[in-house]
Amino acid sequence: MPSSSKAGGPGDEKHLVCVTGAGSFIGSWVVKELLDRGYHVRGTARDPAHRKNAHLLELDGAEERLTLCRADVLDYGGLRAAFQGCRGVFHVASPVSNDPELVRAAVEGTRNAINAAADAGVRRVVFTSSYGAVHMDPNRSPETVVDEACWSDYEYCKRTGNMYCYGKMMAEIAATEEAAKRGLELAVVVPAPTVGPLLQQTVNFSTDHVARYLTGAKKVYTNVVTAYTDVRDVARAHALVYEHPGSPGRRYLCVAAVLHRAQFLQLLRDLFPQYPVTSKYEDDGKPMARPYKFSNKRLRDLGLEFTPVRESLYDTVISLQQKGHIPLTAPVPKRARL
């Protein structure tokens, strides 16, 4: 789908798209990115009138080109109504939990979204997967470059109790199968744990991860490596993939950096030395885990320039301060930090 097919210039046909889970951390930024690009956007939420979704109505362009509607991923009829008249759907909504009961919501909700989109005459769906569907493989060689060809080991996810990763992997597989059956164009964005400034008022899982280490609420850190990406890059990735004619049938790995937990904490200390950043190490007796290689070439080839993780972490903390989630201190001016 060429980018010229979207709304944005005088005389252009209105191009309506729908974003499920519009009030979430990633969903909010996807809505913002689409509005900034000139789209007409319909966002779904279980309770559109709830104050937790109020920030969406304050976005630039929202008054003219954003509507919110009630829909739950387990309610096919609600999704079908939300998608009516849309040319594209961004299926972002998904439970973030290790509760095994929510695996069904992730998988069945995704099947509902794909079938509702097809029945509503939608042309293209962009599905938000997770890095958890890619990297959870204990048999992967340390020399393997993690890219779109990699998949997590679902038995390992279940054995270790990581039901979120298991659910996201099963949901992505379900999306791919259903889209193929229905002849629907499907592209998949696979973001790593996502940091950056919040548009919503509430703290989500990944920004809470930053806050807990920054304030020392997390007492120890472990010998692990974690991938990170910026939420603004994730939103841009969704738009780029939607607009690119060659994206259907492809996954797009959205990863900016892979850091050992000690490196992550050192970045926080360098940026915000006034906070009691977690410093105690839980020694597991094993060699220091090595950050692995990864490839984000597919998104870079679409023109995405990844935000340095240092900048992402700085903006995360400033946003947490501004929204009152962590004690407010006087940070060093940004230009001196970055």
N, C-alpha and C positions, 0 to 999 in steps of 0.2 A: 504494500500500500504506500504509494508515494506520499511524501509529506505535503505535497501541494493539495492533497485531497481533503485536508482538514480546514476548519474555519480559520480565518485570520486576516482576510483582506476584504475590501469592499466588494460586495456582490457574490462572495463565496457562499455556497450552500452551508447551512448550519450543520456542523458535525457534532452529533451528540454521542457521548460515551458514558459508561457507567463504571463507578469504582465501588466495589464491595468493601465493607469495613472501612468506610471513608474517614471515620474519626480516630483511627489508630495512628500510631507513630509513623509507620510507612505510608498508610493510606492517606493521611493528611497531607504529606509532602507530595504524593502522587497527584492528589486533587490540585494542590497549588501549582505544580509543574504544568498540568494540563490547562488550567486557567491562564497561566502565564503565556502559554502557546496559542491561546485563542479558542480552545475547545469550549463547547457547551457541555457541562458535566452534571451528571446525576449521581449522587452519593447515597449508598445504602447504610442504614444503621438500625439496630433493633429498636431504638427509641430516638428518632430524629430530633424530638423536642428537648431531650435531656441536655442539661447545661454543659456536659462533657463534649458536646458537638458544636457548641456556640462558636468556637474559634474558626470553624470552617466558614461561617457566614461573614466573618470579618476579613477574609482573604480578598486581595485585589481581584476584581471581576466577578466576585461571588454574587453580588446583588443582581447583576444582569444575566449571569450564565451558570449559576449553580442552584440546583434544587436537591433537597434531601428527602428520601422516602424510606418508609418502614419496610424492612425485609430481614429475614433470618435465613442463614444458609441451609437449614433443614426444612425450610418452607419453599417448596418448588414454586407454588403459585405466587408467592410474594416476589421471588426472584424473576419469574416470568413477566410479571407486571412491571418491575423495575427496569427490565431490559428492553421493554417494548419501544420501538423507534430508535434504538441505539445502533450505531454502526460498529462499535467496539466495546468490549468489556475488559476491565482490569480486575481480576479476581484476587484480591489481597486478603480478604477476611479469612482468619484461621485462628483456632484456639492456641494459646501459648501455655502449655501445661504438660506435665508428665502423667496426668491422670489417664489411665488406659481407656476410660469411658469416652474421653474426648477424641480418641483416634477415630471413632465412628463419625463424630461431627466433622472432623477434617476431611475424611474420605467421602462420606455421603454428601456433605455439603459441596464438595468439589464436583461430584457427579451431577448434583442438582444444578450447579452453576453452568456447567458445560451444556447440559441438555436444555436448560431454560434459555441459554444464549442461542443455541441452534434453533429452538422452536420460535424464538422471537425474531429470527432473521438476522442475527448479528453476524458480521463478516469475520471478525478476528477477536480472539481472546488472548490476553497476556496473563499468565499465571505466575503468582509469586510463590516460588518454592523456597527452599532454605539450604544453606550450606550443610545443614545436618543431613541432607539427602545425598551428600557427595563424599564427605571426608571421613565418616565413621567406618573405617575398614582397618582392623588390626593387622591384616596380612599385606597391606600396601607397603611396597619397598620404600625406604627412606629417600631413595633417589627418584622416585616417581614424581613427575610434575602433575600436580592436581589440576585437572581441567574438566571440561564438560563431559568427557567420556567416563569420568569416575562416578561410582555409585557407592553409597554406604552398604554395609553388610547388615541386612535387616535382622538376621538372627542375633548378631552381636548387639544391635540396638536393643532388642527385647531382653537379651540376657543381662545387659548392664542397666536395665530399667530406664533407658532413654526413650521414653514413649513419644516425646515430642518429635525427635528426629525420625523415628519409625513412622509416625503419623504423616509427617510432611513427605517422606519418601513414597508412602503408599498413596497419598493424595496426588502427587505428581504423576505417578504411574496411572492412576485412575483418570486424571485429566487427559493424558496422552491417549489412553485407550478410547475414552468416550469421544474425544475430538476426531479421532480417526474414523470411528463408526459413523459419526454425524457429518463428516466432510467439512469440519470447521477448522479454520486457520488458527493454530495454537503456537505461541512462542512462550518460552519459560525464562524468567529471570531468577537467578539463584544467588541471593545475597548472603554474605557472611553476617555474623553478629553486627548489628547496625548501631552506630553512635552518631552524634551530631546534635544540633539544637532541636528542642521540642516545639512543636506548634500547639499540641494539646496541653492541657493543664496538669494531667496526671503523669506520674513517672511510669515508664514501661520497663520491661525486664532488662533490656540491654543498657539503658541509661541508669537504672538502679545499680547495675553491675559497676559502673564507673563511680557512682556516689558512695557505695559501700566501701570500696577500696580507698577512695579519696579521703573519707572521714575516719578511716580506721575501724568502721563498724564490722568489717570483715577482718577477723583477728589474725589470720595467717594466709599465706598464699602457697600454692602448690606448684609442683614441677610439671607444668603444662604449657602448651603453646595454643594460641587462639588466633583465628583470622578476624579482621575488622574491616568495615567499610562505612562510608559516610551516608547518612540517610538521604542527603540531597543528591548524591551520585546514584543511589538506588532509584530515586524518583526519575532522574534524567534517563537512567537505563530503561525504565519502563516505557517512557515516551519514545526513545530512539528505536527500541525494538518494535513498538507498535507501528511506527512510521516507515520502517525499512521493509521494502518489498521481499527481501530474501530471508526474513526471520522465521516464517512458519516452519515448524518441525525442528527447531533448534533450541538448545539451552544456552544461556548466557551467564557465565560466572562473574559475579559482582564482588570482587575482593580487592582491597587496596593494600593490605599488609598482613603478614603473619608474624606475631610477636610472642616470645616467651613471656610468661607472666611477670618475670623480673624486669624485662624491658618495658613492658606496659606501665609498671609501677614507677620505674625511673623517669619515664616521660611525664607522669603526673607530678612527681617531685620536682622535676626541672621547671615545669610550668607553674606549679602552685606550691612553693616551698612552705607557705604559711599553714598548710593543712597537715594533719597527722597521718600521712599516707601509710597504709599497711606495710610493715617491714619484716615481720616474723615469717621465716620460711619453714614450711613443714617438710623436713627432709625425708624422702622416701627411700634413700639409699641407692637410688638409680642414677646413672649419668644424666647430666643436664639435657633435657629434651631439646632437640634442634628444630628451629623453624623450618618447615618444608617448603619446597618450591611450588609455585602455582602459576597459572597463566590466566590473565584477564584480557588476552589479545582480541577476542571476539568483540568485546565492548569497546576496546580502544580503536578497533578498526571501524566502528560506527561513529567515532568521534568523541567518545567519552574520555575526559581527562580526570583521572582520579584525584580526589582531595588527599593531601598528605595526612596521615593519621595523627600527627602532632597537632595540626590545625583542627581536625575533627574533635580531638579530645579537649582542646582549649574551648571550642565553641560549645561542647557538651556541658562543661563545667559552668561557663558563664550563663548558659540557659538555665541550668539547675539553680544557680544563685538567683537569677532574675525571677524565677517562678516560686522561690521560697522553699525549695526542697532540700537545700543544704545551707549551713550558716553563711551569711554574707560577709565576705572579707573584702579588702581593697586590693584587687589584683593589679599586677604590673601591667601597664598599657600593652595592648596586643602587639604593637609593632616591635616592642622590646622582647617579646616572648617568641614570636614565630620566626 
